[in-house]
Every structure is written in structure tokens, then in C-alpha cells.
Amino acid sequence: MIFSMFNLRGDFDIVYPMRNCSLCGKGTSVGRNRSHAQNRTSRTFKANVQKVTLTVGEEKISGVYCSKCIKKMKGEIKKTALK
């Protein structure tokens, strides 16, 4: 695979690598819209990616994560804090 600033997927849609989750790698995917007249147009599904800084004890973890991974990490932090 070629690592560059821009990756081409599908119908020549540009996908930016900065919009990927640092933990699971979830990113932008390509699909199509369908109207009632069955016309099809290209569209992109963007992941809900957010820049977050979490504190685990005295250690800080920062990165760009999707909302599902943020929920998982917060749950793990709570579990370790209760022990």
C-alpha cells in the first residue's frame, strides 16, 4: 500500500488519513444515495472522530478517537479506578 497524504478509494473520492481513529482505524467510507426515481449519486460516510485527552491516574492519553472507542476507554478507566 502506498502511504501518502491522499488515498483514492471507490469513485475517485479523496480520503484524508487524518480522519481515522488512532485505536481501531475506522475512517471515511464510500457509498451511494438512492432517490425514489432510483438515481444514484456518490456520497461519503465520515466517522465520528474527535480529538480527546483522557487521564488515567497521573498519565495522560491524547489522540484522535472515534466515539465508540472513547466510550470503551472511559469504561475501562472507570473499571480500573474501582479496583
Wavefront OBJ file of the C-alpha trace (Angstrom):
o trace
v 0.000 0.000 0.000
v 1.254 3.471 -0.821
v 1.343 5.870 2.138
v 0.688 9.412 1.037
v -1.301 12.419 2.146
v -4.198 11.412 -0.091
v -5.579 7.916 -0.688
v -8.017 7.193 -3.509
v -10.950 4.862 -2.870
v -14.037 3.958 -4.851
v -15.162 6.512 -7.396
v -12.051 8.698 -7.097
v -13.100 10.203 -3.761
v -10.208 11.676 -1.782
v -9.965 10.224 1.731
v -7.819 12.115 4.230
v -5.810 9.913 6.606
v -6.216 12.459 9.432
v -9.879 11.482 9.768
v -9.086 7.975 11.079
v -9.381 6.647 14.621
v -5.968 6.095 16.221
v -7.161 2.968 18.039
v -9.360 0.970 15.642
v -8.557 2.669 12.322
v -12.177 3.469 11.492
v -12.371 6.186 8.851
v -14.279 7.512 5.891
v -16.094 5.010 3.677
v -17.795 5.493 0.322
v -21.391 4.667 -0.588
v -24.283 5.842 -2.712
v -27.513 7.772 -2.232
v -30.658 6.407 -3.919
v -33.657 8.612 -4.716
v -37.225 7.454 -5.305
v -36.516 7.678 -9.038
v -33.607 5.244 -8.431
v -30.972 7.838 -9.374
v -27.665 7.129 -7.680
v -25.075 9.636 -6.541
v -21.825 9.083 -4.667
v -21.508 10.089 -1.023
v -19.129 9.616 1.877
v -19.824 8.259 5.359
v -17.497 10.034 7.796
v -16.591 8.531 11.155
v -17.402 10.496 14.316
v -13.755 11.242 15.147
v -12.809 13.594 17.990
v -9.556 14.856 19.491
v -9.552 13.728 23.146
v -7.211 13.814 26.150
v -8.009 11.252 28.872
v -6.308 10.972 32.260
v -5.502 7.518 33.603
v -4.176 8.020 37.126
v -1.358 10.501 36.593
v -0.827 9.595 32.940
v -2.489 11.495 30.085
v -3.529 9.777 26.851
v -4.265 12.041 23.907
v -5.221 11.234 20.356
v -7.916 11.203 17.724
v -10.521 8.527 18.502
v -13.975 7.550 17.243
v -16.897 7.877 19.654
v -17.175 4.109 20.159
v -13.526 3.830 21.227
v -13.913 6.836 23.555
v -16.816 5.084 25.312
v -14.779 1.872 25.639
v -11.746 3.693 27.049
v -13.854 5.655 29.576
v -15.453 2.394 30.712
v -12.046 0.753 31.167
v -10.792 3.762 33.147
v -13.799 3.507 35.475
v -13.248 -0.249 35.951
v -9.593 0.224 36.876
v -10.453 3.108 39.245
v -12.931 0.923 41.191
v -10.378 -1.849 41.824
l 1 2 3 4 5 6 7 8 9 10 11 12 13 14 15 16 17 18 19 20 21 22 23 24 25 26 27 28 29 30 31 32 33 34 35 36 37 38 39 40 41 42 43 44 45 46 47 48 49 50 51 52 53 54 55 56 57 58 59 60 61 62 63 64 65 66 67 68 69 70 71 72 73 74 75 76 77 78 79 80 81 82 83
